[in-house]
């Protein structure tokens, strides 16, 4: 059963069944890198993103406040 919920107006949803988690498949890593760069470029310094995943706990993150020198990973 596929669960549906109303998305906020300024949101995007990806379905990624074609990507394989098999060892040696670099596509998931490349996609994550491109998505991270793209989403980070859309957020102002203090802005946050909300990540929803039906199989994991959802989270809110501030991509411009992480990953840099002296910042959390």
MOTA-V461587 format. One record per residue. N is the residue number from 1. RES is the residue in one letter. OMEGA is omega in degrees with one decimal (* if undefined). Layout:
N/RES/OMEGA ; N/RES/OMEGA
This chain:
1/X/178.8 ; 2/X/179.5 ; 3/X/177.8 ; 4/X/175.4 ; 5/X/-179.7 ; 6/X/178.3 ; 7/X/172.7 ; 8/X/-177.3 ; 9/X/-177.7 ; 10/X/-178.8 ; 11/X/177.7 ; 12/X/177.3 ; 13/X/176.6 ; 14/X/170.9 ; 15/X/-170.6 ; 16/X/-177.3 ; 17/X/-178.5 ; 18/X/179.8 ; 19/X/-176.3 ; 20/X/176.4 ; 21/X/-176.4 ; 22/X/177.6 ; 23/X/178.3 ; 24/X/178.0 ; 25/X/-176.7 ; 26/X/-175.3 ; 27/X/178.7 ; 28/X/179.2 ; 29/X/179.6 ; 30/X/179.0 ; 31/X/179.7 ; 32/X/179.2 ; 33/X/-179.9 ; 34/X/179.6 ; 35/X/179.1 ; 36/X/179.0 ; 37/X/-179.2 ; 38/X/-179.4 ; 39/X/178.4 ; 40/X/-179.4 ; 41/X/-179.4 ; 42/X/-173.8 ; 43/X/175.4 ; 44/X/-174.4 ; 45/X/-176.9 ; 46/X/-176.3 ; 47/X/178.8 ; 48/X/173.7 ; 49/X/175.6 ; 50/X/-179.8 ; 51/X/179.5 ; 52/X/179.9 ; 53/X/-174.7 ; 54/X/-178.3 ; 55/X/-178.3 ; 56/X/175.7 ; 57/X/177.4 ; 58/X/-179.1 ; 59/X/172.7 ; 60/X/-179.7 ; 61/X/176.2 ; 62/X/-171.4 ; 63/X/179.8 ; 64/X/179.3 ; 65/X/-178.1 ; 66/X/172.6 ; 67/X/179.6 ; 68/X/178.1 ; 69/X/179.2 ; 70/X/-179.4 ; 71/X/176.4 ; 72/X/179.8 ; 73/X/*
